[in-house]
Amino acid sequence: MTTTADRRPPAVDTSIINNIVYLDGRPAGSPGTLGETFQLLQQQPGSMAWIGLYRPVEAQLLSAATQFGLHELAVEDAITAHQRPKLERYGDTLFVVLRSAHYRDETEEVAFGELHLFVGPNFVLTVRHSHAPDLAAVRRRLETNPALLRLGPEAVLYAVLDAVVDAYAPVVTGLQNDIDEIETEVFGRHPKVSRRIYELSREVVQFHRATRPLLGILDGLSAGFTKYDTDEELQRYLRDVADHATTVVEQVDNFRGMLADILTVNATLVSQTQNEEMQRLAEASNAQNEELKKISAWAAILFAPTLIGTVYGMNFQYMPELHWTLGYPFALLLMAAVCTGLYLIFKRRGWL
């Protein structure tokens, strides 16, 4: 798992990526500062501002909080970042935290980003802490559809949610391909498959943490449809996003189950491989033992005549039977008898 966040904060004047005021679904001005934006909103009733901030410094967010009356807890979360996806309402302003995801084919990893939205009665403030999602594409989509943009800040919230959820689809496809490859590697007894299962499981868990809370966010928006008089067309759009998010969450849950099963199968195969290896070692040890028995038996058999020949080959003058006529035949017969006796004993015990 990787993240696209950068610790280095940009300068205040470069934090504002876009600052456009819309009237009746069309651009009506592009103020240079947040103060000018606030004044333009006051001068044009029914207008809406969409301000995009990219990795802003604390002073930039505090300035926006002052201009638009943002709650200090929400601003603190936006400054700190690394928040879980959530939806909170502070008076007439919504604070939404989303986690974007992008699948990198070259490294087979999932990169996660973070996006905060402040949605007020006549403004949307987006705070990005990563390159993704591409809000410029979302803005172009809305500007080509004035009828949707005319629905106000909630339409912007819908379009951002839709872009984030749609970006999950390639991630799901990439993870599915990774799981298919891992299944092949598991049954192919790949030596590094256990590590890959662990790393992929960690990414799936991170992806689950990014997607599962979306269902609660969308349920919270749905619960306020009547109370906040949400446009019916916008309600349909948000329900469509909820359907897509539910599909993604179900697939992620399925991935977690599949990886758990794969991990179990891999552990079983590893154990089976270890047992087979131990069995081969035991068989090799038994074979060596059998060979050692044969060698020991033949060594004992050959040692007996060697011992007799050695004793009677010392040529001492007063050795018994040294001048006996039958001494030589007797020595040969004794050697043969001892060897035969040892052979029969070892044969009976299975050593030969």
DAPEQUI-V249493 format. One record per residue. N is the residue number from 1. RES is the residue in one small letter. PHI is phi in whole degrees, 0 to 359 (999 if undefined). PSI is psi in whole degrees, 0 to 359 (NA if undefined). BURIAL is # if it has 16 or more other ideal C-beta (glycine too) atoms within 10 Angstrom, else .. Layout:
N_RES_PHI_PSI_BURIAL, N_RES_PHI_PSI_BURIAL
This chain:
1_m_999_136_., 2_t_230_160_., 3_t_235_148_., 4_t_263_6_., 5_a_290_149_#, 6_d_237_132_., 7_r_289_335_., 8_r_283_116_., 9_p_282_142_., 10_p_281_170_#, 11_a_291_158_., 12_v_300_316_., 13_d_288_346_., 14_t_259_0_., 15_s_287_330_#, 16_i_278_110_#, 17_i_276_316_#, 18_n_220_146_., 19_n_210_91_#, 20_i_234_138_#, 21_v_257_131_#, 22_y_248_142_#, 23_l_227_123_#, 24_d_58_37_., 25_g_82_7_#, 26_r_229_150_., 27_p_301_134_., 28_a_237_1_., 29_g_166_156_#, 30_s_228_83_., 31_p_297_156_#, 32_g_273_336_., 33_t_227_166_., 34_l_293_327_#, 35_g_297_318_., 36_e_294_324_., 37_t_298_314_#, 38_f_298_318_#, 39_q_296_319_., 40_l_295_323_#, 41_l_296_323_#, 42_q_291_326_., 43_q_281_337_., 44_q_239_88_#, 45_p_301_140_., 46_g_87_358_., 47_s_274_167_#, 48_m_219_138_#, 49_a_253_140_#, 50_w_236_108_#, 51_i_253_128_#, 52_g_249_120_#, 53_l_249_141_#, 54_y_237_113_#, 55_r_47_57_#, 56_p_288_154_#, 57_v_279_169_#, 58_e_300_320_., 59_a_299_324_., 60_q_295_315_#, 61_l_291_323_#, 62_l_295_324_., 63_s_296_316_#, 64_a_296_321_#, 65_a_297_322_#, 66_t_292_317_., 67_q_292_320_#, 68_f_250_6_#, 69_g_67_43_., 70_l_282_146_#, 71_h_290_141_#, 72_e_296_327_., 73_l_293_319_., 74_a_294_319_#, 75_v_296_319_#, 76_e_299_318_., 77_d_297_319_#, 78_a_293_326_#, 79_i_288_316_#, 80_t_290_323_., 81_a_63_196_., 82_h_52_45_., 83_q_259_157_., 84_r_280_153_., 85_p_300_133_#, 86_k_197_166_., 87_l_228_124_#, 88_e_226_146_., 89_r_245_124_., 90_y_244_95_#, 91_g_66_239_., 92_d_261_17_., 93_t_241_131_#, 94_l_267_141_#, 95_f_240_118_#, 96_v_237_133_#, 97_v_245_128_#, 98_l_235_150_#, 99_r_245_118_#, 100_s_272_162_#, 101_a_217_144_#, 102_h_218_130_#, 103_y_268_126_#, 104_r_262_110_., 105_d_295_323_., 106_e_294_327_., 107_t_249_355_., 108_e_54_48_#, 109_e_231_160_#, 110_v_253_124_#, 111_a_261_131_#, 112_f_250_143_#, 113_g_233_179_#, 114_e_220_137_#, 115_l_223_132_#, 116_h_246_140_#, 117_l_231_132_#, 118_f_252_117_#, 119_v_244_108_#, 120_g_252_187_#, 121_p_297_327_., 122_n_222_24_#, 123_f_205_156_#, 124_v_228_125_#, 125_l_243_114_#, 126_t_255_133_#, 127_v_239_109_#, 128_r_262_135_#, 129_h_249_13_#, 130_s_205_168_#, 131_h_293_325_., 132_a_261_149_#, 133_p_279_164_#, 134_d_279_93_., 135_l_287_341_#, 136_a_298_320_., 137_a_294_322_., 138_v_296_318_#, 139_r_297_317_#, 140_r_297_321_., 141_r_298_316_., 142_l_291_322_#, 143_e_292_336_#, 144_t_275_358_., 145_n_229_73_., 146_p_303_328_., 147_a_298_321_., 148_l_286_317_#, 149_l_295_334_#, 150_r_294_341_#, 151_l_287_352_#, 152_g_100_195_#, 153_p_302_327_#, 154_e_294_332_#, 155_a_293_321_#, 156_v_296_317_#, 157_l_300_317_#, 158_y_300_313_#, 159_a_297_322_#, 160_v_292_315_#, 161_l_301_317_#, 162_d_296_319_#, 163_a_294_318_#, 164_v_296_315_#, 165_v_292_320_#, 166_d_297_327_., 167_a_290_346_#, 168_y_286_335_#, 169_a_300_311_., 170_p_297_330_., 171_v_294_317_#, 172_v_300_316_#, 173_t_297_316_., 174_g_297_317_#, 175_l_294_322_#, 176_q_297_319_., 177_n_296_320_., 178_d_298_319_#, 179_i_295_320_#, 180_d_298_318_., 181_e_295_320_., 182_i_295_321_#, 183_e_301_318_#, 184_t_296_317_., 185_e_293_325_#, 186_v_298_312_#, 187_f_283_345_., 188_g_271_4_., 189_r_57_43_., 190_h_294_134_., 191_p_293_334_., 192_k_254_16_., 193_v_290_329_#, 194_s_298_317_., 195_r_296_320_., 196_r_292_323_#, 197_i_299_316_#, 198_y_297_314_., 199_e_295_319_., 200_l_292_322_#, 201_s_299_320_#, 202_r_295_319_., 203_e_294_321_#, 204_v_295_321_#, 205_v_298_316_., 206_q_297_319_#, 207_f_294_322_#, 208_h_297_319_#, 209_r_293_334_., 210_a_279_328_#, 211_t_262_322_#, 212_r_303_315_#, 213_p_296_342_#, 214_l_301_325_#, 215_l_297_319_., 216_g_294_322_., 217_i_298_313_#, 218_l_290_326_#, 219_d_296_320_., 220_g_296_321_., 221_l_294_319_#, 222_s_296_323_., 223_a_295_336_., 224_g_262_7_., 225_f_305_310_., 226_t_287_314_., 227_k_298_321_., 228_y_255_14_., 229_d_52_54_., 230_t_288_137_#, 231_d_303_140_., 232_e_297_321_., 233_e_295_320_., 234_l_293_326_#, 235_q_299_318_#, 236_r_296_319_., 237_y_298_315_#, 238_l_293_324_#, 239_r_294_326_., 240_d_295_318_., 241_v_298_319_#, 242_a_298_321_#, 243_d_297_315_., 244_h_296_319_#, 245_a_296_321_#, 246_t_297_319_., 247_t_298_317_., 248_v_297_314_#, 249_v_297_319_#, 250_e_297_319_., 251_q_294_321_#, 252_v_294_319_#, 253_d_299_321_., 254_n_295_321_., 255_f_299_318_#, 256_r_297_319_., 257_g_294_318_., 258_m_296_317_#, 259_l_293_324_#, 260_a_296_319_., 261_d_293_318_., 262_i_298_319_#, 263_l_297_321_#, 264_t_295_315_., 265_v_297_318_., 266_n_297_319_#, 267_a_297_321_., 268_t_295_317_., 269_l_293_321_., 270_v_297_317_., 271_s_296_320_., 272_q_296_318_., 273_t_298_318_., 274_q_296_319_., 275_n_296_319_., 276_e_296_320_., 277_e_294_318_., 278_m_296_323_., 279_q_295_319_., 280_r_295_320_., 281_l_295_320_., 282_a_295_319_., 283_e_295_319_., 284_a_295_321_., 285_s_294_319_., 286_n_296_319_., 287_a_297_320_., 288_q_296_320_., 289_n_298_319_., 290_e_296_319_., 291_e_294_320_., 292_l_297_324_., 293_k_298_315_., 294_k_296_316_., 295_i_298_317_., 296_s_296_320_., 297_a_296_312_#, 298_w_293_327_., 299_a_295_319_., 300_a_294_318_#, 301_i_297_316_#, 302_l_286_338_., 303_f_289_327_., 304_a_299_306_#, 305_p_294_328_#, 306_t_298_318_., 307_l_296_314_., 308_i_296_314_#, 309_g_297_325_., 310_t_292_316_., 311_v_298_312_., 312_y_276_2_#, 313_g_258_9_., 314_m_281_341_., 315_n_61_35_., 316_f_289_149_., 317_q_291_325_., 318_y_252_30_., 319_m_288_144_., 320_p_297_147_., 321_e_59_18_., 322_l_290_327_., 323_h_253_18_., 324_w_281_134_., 325_t_297_322_., 326_l_268_11_., 327_g_298_316_., 328_y_294_310_., 329_p_300_325_., 330_f_293_320_., 331_a_296_318_#, 332_l_295_318_., 333_l_296_320_., 334_l_296_319_., 335_m_298_315_#, 336_a_296_319_., 337_a_295_315_., 338_v_296_315_#, 339_c_298_317_#, 340_t_297_317_., 341_g_298_315_., 342_l_296_320_#, 343_y_300_315_#, 344_l_294_321_., 345_i_296_312_., 346_f_293_325_#, 347_k_295_319_., 348_r_294_327_., 349_r_273_1_., 350_g_81_15_., 351_w_276_341_#, 352_l_236_NA_.
